[in-house]
Amino acid sequence: MCSASTLAICCPERARLEEEYIAARDRMRNLLRLRQVTRLEQRRLADDVAMAIARLKEHQAAHGCER
């Protein structure tokens, strides 16, 4: 397991997955703030965020690289 200070160096895949989650979350927040989105768009955005979270949690469970 990596220490918090060496996490990015120790596990670049975790860092990539975390960035993927942040991008999906920010995309959803920005679209919701900027304009009305349809229910279908909302569902897709929420699914993108949920899948990013699931991939991150799956990686953490498999590799033990949590913060």
PyMOL Python script that loads the backbone (N, CA, C, O; Angstrom):
from pymol import cmd

cmd.read_pdbstr("""\
ATOM      1  N   MET A   1       0.850  -1.178   0.000  1.00  0.00           N
ATOM      2  CA  MET A   1       0.000   0.000   0.000  1.00  0.00           C
ATOM      3  C   MET A   1       0.891   1.234   0.000  1.00  0.00           C
ATOM      4  O   MET A   1       1.959   1.227   0.611  1.00  0.00           O
ATOM      5  N   CYS A   2       0.470   2.269  -0.666  1.00  0.00           N
ATOM      6  CA  CYS A   2       1.240   3.491  -0.803  1.00  0.00           C
ATOM      7  C   CYS A   2       0.857   4.494   0.284  1.00  0.00           C
ATOM      8  O   CYS A   2      -0.280   4.525   0.756  1.00  0.00           O
ATOM      9  N   SER A   3       1.831   5.307   0.664  1.00  0.00           N
ATOM     10  CA  SER A   3       1.497   6.410   1.568  1.00  0.00           C
ATOM     11  C   SER A   3       0.807   7.502   0.766  1.00  0.00           C
ATOM     12  O   SER A   3       0.922   7.536  -0.459  1.00  0.00           O
ATOM     13  N   ALA A   4       0.102   8.383   1.434  1.00  0.00           N
ATOM     14  CA  ALA A   4      -0.639   9.448   0.746  1.00  0.00           C
ATOM     15  C   ALA A   4       0.297  10.355  -0.045  1.00  0.00           C
ATOM     16  O   ALA A   4      -0.074  10.847  -1.110  1.00  0.00           O
ATOM     17  N   SER A   5       1.488  10.577   0.457  1.00  0.00           N
ATOM     18  CA  SER A   5       2.414  11.486  -0.219  1.00  0.00           C
ATOM     19  C   SER A   5       3.007  10.893  -1.490  1.00  0.00           C
ATOM     20  O   SER A   5       3.427  11.638  -2.375  1.00  0.00           O
ATOM     21  N   THR A   6       3.051   9.572  -1.598  1.00  0.00           N
ATOM     22  CA  THR A   6       3.625   8.938  -2.788  1.00  0.00           C
ATOM     23  C   THR A   6       2.573   8.253  -3.651  1.00  0.00           C
ATOM     24  O   THR A   6       2.913   7.477  -4.545  1.00  0.00           O
ATOM     25  N   LEU A   7       1.309   8.531  -3.394  1.00  0.00           N
ATOM     26  CA  LEU A   7       0.222   7.841  -4.083  1.00  0.00           C
ATOM     27  C   LEU A   7       0.275   8.027  -5.594  1.00  0.00           C
ATOM     28  O   LEU A   7       0.146   7.050  -6.332  1.00  0.00           O
ATOM     29  N   ALA A   8       0.460   9.251  -6.074  1.00  0.00           N
ATOM     30  CA  ALA A   8       0.466   9.506  -7.513  1.00  0.00           C
ATOM     31  C   ALA A   8       1.624   8.791  -8.191  1.00  0.00           C
ATOM     32  O   ALA A   8       1.476   8.291  -9.305  1.00  0.00           O
ATOM     33  N   ILE A   9       2.756   8.740  -7.540  1.00  0.00           N
ATOM     34  CA  ILE A   9       3.917   8.053  -8.111  1.00  0.00           C
ATOM     35  C   ILE A   9       3.722   6.547  -8.040  1.00  0.00           C
ATOM     36  O   ILE A   9       4.064   5.823  -8.974  1.00  0.00           O
ATOM     37  N   CYS A  10       3.176   6.087  -6.937  1.00  0.00           N
ATOM     38  CA  CYS A  10       3.038   4.664  -6.685  1.00  0.00           C
ATOM     39  C   CYS A  10       1.928   4.033  -7.521  1.00  0.00           C
ATOM     40  O   CYS A  10       2.052   2.886  -7.951  1.00  0.00           O
ATOM     41  N   CYS A  11       0.849   4.770  -7.753  1.00  0.00           N
ATOM     42  CA  CYS A  11      -0.275   4.183  -8.474  1.00  0.00           C
ATOM     43  C   CYS A  11      -0.852   5.168  -9.488  1.00  0.00           C
ATOM     44  O   CYS A  11      -1.831   5.859  -9.205  1.00  0.00           O
ATOM     45  N   PRO A  12      -0.247   5.227 -10.653  1.00  0.00           N
ATOM     46  CA  PRO A  12      -0.741   6.154 -11.674  1.00  0.00           C
ATOM     47  C   PRO A  12      -2.143   5.786 -12.166  1.00  0.00           C
ATOM     48  O   PRO A  12      -2.890   6.664 -12.596  1.00  0.00           O
ATOM     49  N   GLU A  13      -2.503   4.525 -12.110  1.00  0.00           N
ATOM     50  CA  GLU A  13      -3.848   4.114 -12.544  1.00  0.00           C
ATOM     51  C   GLU A  13      -4.908   4.686 -11.611  1.00  0.00           C
ATOM     52  O   GLU A  13      -5.964   5.123 -12.069  1.00  0.00           O
ATOM     53  N   ARG A  14      -4.643   4.686 -10.318  1.00  0.00           N
ATOM     54  CA  ARG A  14      -5.580   5.266  -9.360  1.00  0.00           C
ATOM     55  C   ARG A  14      -5.731   6.763  -9.621  1.00  0.00           C
ATOM     56  O   ARG A  14      -6.841   7.295  -9.590  1.00  0.00           O
ATOM     57  N   ALA A  15      -4.629   7.430  -9.875  1.00  0.00           N
ATOM     58  CA  ALA A  15      -4.677   8.867 -10.173  1.00  0.00           C
ATOM     59  C   ALA A  15      -5.485   9.124 -11.440  1.00  0.00           C
ATOM     60  O   ALA A  15      -6.253  10.084 -11.497  1.00  0.00           O
ATOM     61  N   ARG A  16      -5.324   8.285 -12.450  1.00  0.00           N
ATOM     62  CA  ARG A  16      -6.067   8.439 -13.694  1.00  0.00           C
ATOM     63  C   ARG A  16      -7.561   8.229 -13.461  1.00  0.00           C
ATOM     64  O   ARG A  16      -8.380   8.985 -13.984  1.00  0.00           O
ATOM     65  N   LEU A  17      -7.919   7.216 -12.687  1.00  0.00           N
ATOM     66  CA  LEU A  17      -9.318   6.943 -12.390  1.00  0.00           C
ATOM     67  C   LEU A  17      -9.942   8.061 -11.566  1.00  0.00           C
ATOM     68  O   LEU A  17     -11.107   8.409 -11.756  1.00  0.00           O
ATOM     69  N   GLU A  18      -9.157   8.622 -10.650  1.00  0.00           N
ATOM     70  CA  GLU A  18      -9.667   9.734  -9.861  1.00  0.00           C
ATOM     71  C   GLU A  18      -9.916  10.955 -10.755  1.00  0.00           C
ATOM     72  O   GLU A  18     -10.917  11.651 -10.586  1.00  0.00           O
ATOM     73  N   GLU A  19      -9.025  11.211 -11.689  1.00  0.00           N
ATOM     74  CA  GLU A  19      -9.212  12.315 -12.631  1.00  0.00           C
ATOM     75  C   GLU A  19     -10.442  12.078 -13.515  1.00  0.00           C
ATOM     76  O   GLU A  19     -11.177  13.013 -13.830  1.00  0.00           O
ATOM     77  N   GLU A  20     -10.652  10.838 -13.903  1.00  0.00           N
ATOM     78  CA  GLU A  20     -11.827  10.487 -14.701  1.00  0.00           C
ATOM     79  C   GLU A  20     -13.113  10.778 -13.928  1.00  0.00           C
ATOM     80  O   GLU A  20     -14.075  11.309 -14.483  1.00  0.00           O
ATOM     81  N   TYR A  21     -13.117  10.427 -12.651  1.00  0.00           N
ATOM     82  CA  TYR A  21     -14.279  10.708 -11.806  1.00  0.00           C
ATOM     83  C   TYR A  21     -14.509  12.212 -11.678  1.00  0.00           C
ATOM     84  O   TYR A  21     -15.635  12.683 -11.834  1.00  0.00           O
ATOM     85  N   ILE A  22     -13.458  12.957 -11.398  1.00  0.00           N
ATOM     86  CA  ILE A  22     -13.575  14.411 -11.232  1.00  0.00           C
ATOM     87  C   ILE A  22     -14.086  15.057 -12.513  1.00  0.00           C
ATOM     88  O   ILE A  22     -14.919  15.961 -12.457  1.00  0.00           O
ATOM     89  N   ALA A  23     -13.604  14.609 -13.659  1.00  0.00           N
ATOM     90  CA  ALA A  23     -14.056  15.159 -14.940  1.00  0.00           C
ATOM     91  C   ALA A  23     -15.540  14.882 -15.168  1.00  0.00           C
ATOM     92  O   ALA A  23     -16.272  15.766 -15.612  1.00  0.00           O
ATOM     93  N   ALA A  24     -15.987  13.668 -14.869  1.00  0.00           N
ATOM     94  CA  ALA A  24     -17.403  13.314 -15.044  1.00  0.00           C
ATOM     95  C   ALA A  24     -18.277  14.122 -14.088  1.00  0.00           C
ATOM     96  O   ALA A  24     -19.334  14.619 -14.476  1.00  0.00           O
ATOM     97  N   ARG A  25     -17.837  14.251 -12.852  1.00  0.00           N
ATOM     98  CA  ARG A  25     -18.585  15.028 -11.862  1.00  0.00           C
ATOM     99  C   ARG A  25     -18.687  16.496 -12.277  1.00  0.00           C
ATOM    100  O   ARG A  25     -19.763  17.090 -12.221  1.00  0.00           O
ATOM    101  N   ASP A  26     -17.565  17.070 -12.692  1.00  0.00           N
ATOM    102  CA  ASP A  26     -17.564  18.478 -13.101  1.00  0.00           C
ATOM    103  C   ASP A  26     -18.398  18.711 -14.354  1.00  0.00           C
ATOM    104  O   ASP A  26     -19.078  19.731 -14.467  1.00  0.00           O
ATOM    105  N   ARG A  27     -18.349  17.770 -15.297  1.00  0.00           N
ATOM    106  CA  ARG A  27     -19.157  17.884 -16.509  1.00  0.00           C
ATOM    107  C   ARG A  27     -20.648  17.917 -16.149  1.00  0.00           C
ATOM    108  O   ARG A  27     -21.408  18.722 -16.687  1.00  0.00           O
ATOM    109  N   MET A  28     -21.052  17.034 -15.234  1.00  0.00           N
ATOM    110  CA  MET A  28     -22.444  16.997 -14.815  1.00  0.00           C
ATOM    111  C   MET A  28     -22.826  18.296 -14.107  1.00  0.00           C
ATOM    112  O   MET A  28     -23.863  18.882 -14.422  1.00  0.00           O
ATOM    113  N   ARG A  29     -22.029  18.746 -13.181  1.00  0.00           N
ATOM    114  CA  ARG A  29     -22.317  19.985 -12.456  1.00  0.00           C
ATOM    115  C   ARG A  29     -22.422  21.178 -13.404  1.00  0.00           C
ATOM    116  O   ARG A  29     -23.343  21.988 -13.292  1.00  0.00           O
ATOM    117  N   ASN A  30     -21.483  21.282 -14.330  1.00  0.00           N
ATOM    118  CA  ASN A  30     -21.473  22.420 -15.243  1.00  0.00           C
ATOM    119  C   ASN A  30     -22.695  22.428 -16.154  1.00  0.00           C
ATOM    120  O   ASN A  30     -23.315  23.473 -16.351  1.00  0.00           O
ATOM    121  N   LEU A  31     -23.041  21.283 -16.705  1.00  0.00           N
ATOM    122  CA  LEU A  31     -24.214  21.235 -17.576  1.00  0.00           C
ATOM    123  C   LEU A  31     -25.494  21.543 -16.826  1.00  0.00           C
ATOM    124  O   LEU A  31     -26.366  22.238 -17.348  1.00  0.00           O
ATOM    125  N   LEU A  32     -25.617  21.041 -15.619  1.00  0.00           N
ATOM    126  CA  LEU A  32     -26.812  21.313 -14.822  1.00  0.00           C
ATOM    127  C   LEU A  32     -26.911  22.794 -14.451  1.00  0.00           C
ATOM    128  O   LEU A  32     -28.004  23.352 -14.351  1.00  0.00           O
ATOM    129  N   ARG A  33     -25.772  23.404 -14.254  1.00  0.00           N
ATOM    130  CA  ARG A  33     -25.760  24.813 -13.892  1.00  0.00           C
ATOM    131  C   ARG A  33     -26.018  25.714 -15.101  1.00  0.00           C
ATOM    132  O   ARG A  33     -26.662  26.755 -14.968  1.00  0.00           O
ATOM    133  N   LEU A  34     -25.527  25.327 -16.264  1.00  0.00           N
ATOM    134  CA  LEU A  34     -25.586  26.184 -17.435  1.00  0.00           C
ATOM    135  C   LEU A  34     -26.908  26.139 -18.189  1.00  0.00           C
ATOM    136  O   LEU A  34     -27.320  27.132 -18.789  1.00  0.00           O
ATOM    137  N   ARG A  35     -27.574  24.983 -18.158  1.00  0.00           N
ATOM    138  CA  ARG A  35     -28.801  24.884 -18.957  1.00  0.00           C
ATOM    139  C   ARG A  35     -29.695  23.782 -18.419  1.00  0.00           C
ATOM    140  O   ARG A  35     -29.278  22.957 -17.607  1.00  0.00           O
ATOM    141  N   GLN A  36     -30.930  23.788 -18.889  1.00  0.00           N
ATOM    142  CA  GLN A  36     -31.847  22.698 -18.577  1.00  0.00           C
ATOM    143  C   GLN A  36     -31.381  21.462 -19.338  1.00  0.00           C
ATOM    144  O   GLN A  36     -31.068  21.532 -20.526  1.00  0.00           O
ATOM    145  N   VAL A  37     -31.340  20.369 -18.664  1.00  0.00           N
ATOM    146  CA  VAL A  37     -30.992  19.117 -19.325  1.00  0.00           C
ATOM    147  C   VAL A  37     -32.193  18.180 -19.245  1.00  0.00           C
ATOM    148  O   VAL A  37     -32.973  18.221 -18.293  1.00  0.00           O
ATOM    149  N   THR A  38     -32.321  17.351 -20.246  1.00  0.00           N
ATOM    150  CA  THR A  38     -33.429  16.401 -20.263  1.00  0.00           C
ATOM    151  C   THR A  38     -33.189  15.312 -19.223  1.00  0.00           C
ATOM    152  O   THR A  38     -32.078  15.142 -18.720  1.00  0.00           O
ATOM    153  N   ARG A  39     -34.244  14.590 -18.918  1.00  0.00           N
ATOM    154  CA  ARG A  39     -34.096  13.471 -17.969  1.00  0.00           C
ATOM    155  C   ARG A  39     -33.113  12.436 -18.491  1.00  0.00           C
ATOM    156  O   ARG A  39     -32.342  11.856 -17.728  1.00  0.00           O
ATOM    157  N   LEU A  40     -33.148  12.211 -19.799  1.00  0.00           N
ATOM    158  CA  LEU A  40     -32.218  11.254 -20.401  1.00  0.00           C
ATOM    159  C   LEU A  40     -30.782  11.730 -20.237  1.00  0.00           C
ATOM    160  O   LEU A  40     -29.903  10.938 -19.895  1.00  0.00           O
ATOM    161  N   GLU A  41     -30.532  13.013 -20.476  1.00  0.00           N
ATOM    162  CA  GLU A  41     -29.186  13.564 -20.288  1.00  0.00           C
ATOM    163  C   GLU A  41     -28.756  13.476 -18.831  1.00  0.00           C
ATOM    164  O   GLU A  41     -27.614  13.124 -18.536  1.00  0.00           O
ATOM    165  N   GLN A  42     -29.675  13.798 -17.919  1.00  0.00           N
ATOM    166  CA  GLN A  42     -29.366  13.700 -16.491  1.00  0.00           C
ATOM    167  C   GLN A  42     -28.990  12.275 -16.115  1.00  0.00           C
ATOM    168  O   GLN A  42     -28.028  12.045 -15.382  1.00  0.00           O
ATOM    169  N   ARG A  43     -29.761  11.324 -16.626  1.00  0.00           N
ATOM    170  CA  ARG A  43     -29.494   9.922 -16.320  1.00  0.00           C
ATOM    171  C   ARG A  43     -28.126   9.499 -16.854  1.00  0.00           C
ATOM    172  O   ARG A  43     -27.376   8.805 -16.168  1.00  0.00           O
ATOM    173  N   ARG A  44     -27.805   9.915 -18.076  1.00  0.00           N
ATOM    174  CA  ARG A  44     -26.508   9.567 -18.656  1.00  0.00           C
ATOM    175  C   ARG A  44     -25.357  10.190 -17.880  1.00  0.00           C
ATOM    176  O   ARG A  44     -24.345   9.536 -17.628  1.00  0.00           O
ATOM    177  N   LEU A  45     -25.514  11.452 -17.503  1.00  0.00           N
ATOM    178  CA  LEU A  45     -24.474  12.115 -16.714  1.00  0.00           C
ATOM    179  C   LEU A  45     -24.286  11.431 -15.372  1.00  0.00           C
ATOM    180  O   LEU A  45     -23.157  11.203 -14.938  1.00  0.00           O
ATOM    181  N   ALA A  46     -25.398  11.101 -14.710  1.00  0.00           N
ATOM    182  CA  ALA A  46     -25.324  10.411 -13.423  1.00  0.00           C
ATOM    183  C   ALA A  46     -24.695   9.027 -13.578  1.00  0.00           C
ATOM    184  O   ALA A  46     -23.922   8.595 -12.723  1.00  0.00           O
ATOM    185  N   ASP A  47     -25.024   8.336 -14.662  1.00  0.00           N
ATOM    186  CA  ASP A  47     -24.425   7.024 -14.922  1.00  0.00           C
ATOM    187  C   ASP A  47     -22.915   7.139 -15.138  1.00  0.00           C
ATOM    188  O   ASP A  47     -22.152   6.297 -14.665  1.00  0.00           O
ATOM    189  N   ASP A  48     -22.486   8.185 -15.856  1.00  0.00           N
ATOM    190  CA  ASP A  48     -21.052   8.402 -16.072  1.00  0.00           C
ATOM    191  C   ASP A  48     -20.322   8.587 -14.740  1.00  0.00           C
ATOM    192  O   ASP A  48     -19.252   8.020 -14.525  1.00  0.00           O
ATOM    193  N   VAL A  49     -20.910   9.381 -13.858  1.00  0.00           N
ATOM    194  CA  VAL A  49     -20.306   9.618 -12.546  1.00  0.00           C
ATOM    195  C   VAL A  49     -20.294   8.318 -11.734  1.00  0.00           C
ATOM    196  O   VAL A  49     -19.281   7.976 -11.124  1.00  0.00           O
ATOM    197  N   ALA A  50     -21.401   7.609 -11.728  1.00  0.00           N
ATOM    198  CA  ALA A  50     -21.494   6.363 -10.967  1.00  0.00           C
ATOM    199  C   ALA A  50     -20.490   5.319 -11.472  1.00  0.00           C
ATOM    200  O   ALA A  50     -19.867   4.617 -10.675  1.00  0.00           O
ATOM    201  N   MET A  51     -20.337   5.221 -12.780  1.00  0.00           N
ATOM    202  CA  MET A  51     -19.385   4.260 -13.337  1.00  0.00           C
ATOM    203  C   MET A  51     -17.948   4.643 -12.986  1.00  0.00           C
ATOM    204  O   MET A  51     -17.121   3.775 -12.709  1.00  0.00           O
ATOM    205  N   ALA A  52     -17.658   5.930 -12.999  1.00  0.00           N
ATOM    206  CA  ALA A  52     -16.315   6.381 -12.630  1.00  0.00           C
ATOM    207  C   ALA A  52     -16.026   6.045 -11.168  1.00  0.00           C
ATOM    208  O   ALA A  52     -14.924   5.613 -10.830  1.00  0.00           O
ATOM    209  N   ILE A  53     -17.018   6.246 -10.309  1.00  0.00           N
ATOM    210  CA  ILE A  53     -16.859   5.892  -8.894  1.00  0.00           C
ATOM    211  C   ILE A  53     -16.658   4.389  -8.745  1.00  0.00           C
ATOM    212  O   ILE A  53     -15.799   3.945  -7.983  1.00  0.00           O
ATOM    213  N   ALA A  54     -17.445   3.612  -9.468  1.00  0.00           N
ATOM    214  CA  ALA A  54     -17.346   2.155  -9.373  1.00  0.00           C
ATOM    215  C   ALA A  54     -15.970   1.667  -9.827  1.00  0.00           C
ATOM    216  O   ALA A  54     -15.377   0.798  -9.188  1.00  0.00           O
ATOM    217  N   ARG A  55     -15.464   2.224 -10.929  1.00  0.00           N
ATOM    218  CA  ARG A  55     -14.132   1.819 -11.401  1.00  0.00           C
ATOM    219  C   ARG A  55     -13.055   2.168 -10.382  1.00  0.00           C
ATOM    220  O   ARG A  55     -12.135   1.382 -10.156  1.00  0.00           O
ATOM    221  N   LEU A  56     -13.167   3.343  -9.766  1.00  0.00           N
ATOM    222  CA  LEU A  56     -12.194   3.759  -8.757  1.00  0.00           C
ATOM    223  C   LEU A  56     -12.249   2.844  -7.543  1.00  0.00           C
ATOM    224  O   LEU A  56     -11.210   2.414  -7.041  1.00  0.00           O
ATOM    225  N   LYS A  57     -13.453   2.543  -7.068  1.00  0.00           N
ATOM    226  CA  LYS A  57     -13.591   1.655  -5.908  1.00  0.00           C
ATOM    227  C   LYS A  57     -13.102   0.246  -6.213  1.00  0.00           C
ATOM    228  O   LYS A  57     -12.478  -0.400  -5.372  1.00  0.00           O
ATOM    229  N   GLU A  58     -13.389  -0.223  -7.419  1.00  0.00           N
ATOM    230  CA  GLU A  58     -12.930  -1.557  -7.817  1.00  0.00           C
ATOM    231  C   GLU A  58     -11.405  -1.616  -7.830  1.00  0.00           C
ATOM    232  O   GLU A  58     -10.809  -2.586  -7.360  1.00  0.00           O
ATOM    233  N   HIS A  59     -10.790  -0.587  -8.363  1.00  0.00           N
ATOM    234  CA  HIS A  59      -9.330  -0.534  -8.396  1.00  0.00           C
ATOM    235  C   HIS A  59      -8.765  -0.484  -6.975  1.00  0.00           C
ATOM    236  O   HIS A  59      -7.805  -1.186  -6.658  1.00  0.00           O
ATOM    237  N   GLN A  60      -9.365   0.348  -6.127  1.00  0.00           N
ATOM    238  CA  GLN A  60      -8.898   0.439  -4.748  1.00  0.00           C
ATOM    239  C   GLN A  60      -8.996  -0.902  -4.032  1.00  0.00           C
ATOM    240  O   GLN A  60      -8.089  -1.288  -3.295  1.00  0.00           O
ATOM    241  N   ALA A  61     -10.085  -1.601  -4.248  1.00  0.00           N
ATOM    242  CA  ALA A  61     -10.277  -2.898  -3.591  1.00  0.00           C
ATOM    243  C   ALA A  61      -9.265  -3.922  -4.094  1.00  0.00           C
ATOM    244  O   ALA A  61      -8.754  -4.731  -3.320  1.00  0.00           O
ATOM    245  N   ALA A  62      -8.981  -3.883  -5.390  1.00  0.00           N
ATOM    246  CA  ALA A  62      -8.062  -4.860  -5.965  1.00  0.00           C
ATOM    247  C   ALA A  62      -6.611  -4.588  -5.612  1.00  0.00           C
ATOM    248  O   ALA A  62      -5.820  -5.521  -5.472  1.00  0.00           O
ATOM    249  N   HIS A  63      -6.254  -3.316  -5.466  1.00  0.00           N
ATOM    250  CA  HIS A  63      -4.851  -2.972  -5.297  1.00  0.00           C
ATOM    251  C   HIS A  63      -4.526  -2.365  -3.936  1.00  0.00           C
ATOM    252  O   HIS A  63      -3.354  -2.171  -3.613  1.00  0.00           O
ATOM    253  N   GLY A  64      -5.533  -2.068  -3.142  1.00  0.00           N
ATOM    254  CA  GLY A  64      -5.300  -1.525  -1.808  1.00  0.00           C
ATOM    255  C   GLY A  64      -4.691  -0.144  -1.793  1.00  0.00           C
ATOM    256  O   GLY A  64      -3.994   0.211  -0.842  1.00  0.00           O
ATOM    257  N   CYS A  65      -4.931   0.636  -2.809  1.00  0.00           N
ATOM    258  CA  CYS A  65      -4.326   1.982  -2.867  1.00  0.00           C
ATOM    259  C   CYS A  65      -5.373   3.041  -2.570  1.00  0.00           C
ATOM    260  O   CYS A  65      -5.831   3.755  -3.462  1.00  0.00           O
ATOM    261  N   GLU A  66      -5.745   3.129  -1.288  1.00  0.00           N
ATOM    262  CA  GLU A  66      -6.718   4.134  -0.848  1.00  0.00           C
ATOM    263  C   GLU A  66      -5.957   5.310  -0.264  1.00  0.00           C
ATOM    264  O   GLU A  66      -4.765   5.226   0.033  1.00  0.00           O
ATOM    265  N   ARG A  67      -6.682   6.405  -0.108  1.00  0.00           N
ATOM    266  CA  ARG A  67      -6.076   7.576   0.561  1.00  0.00           C
ATOM    267  C   ARG A  67      -6.236   7.409   2.046  1.00  0.00           C
ATOM    268  O   ARG A  67      -5.804   8.269   2.814  1.00  0.00           O
TER     269      ARG A  67
END
""", "prot")
cmd.dss("prot")
cmd.show_as("cartoon", "prot")
cmd.util.cbc("prot")
cmd.orient("prot")
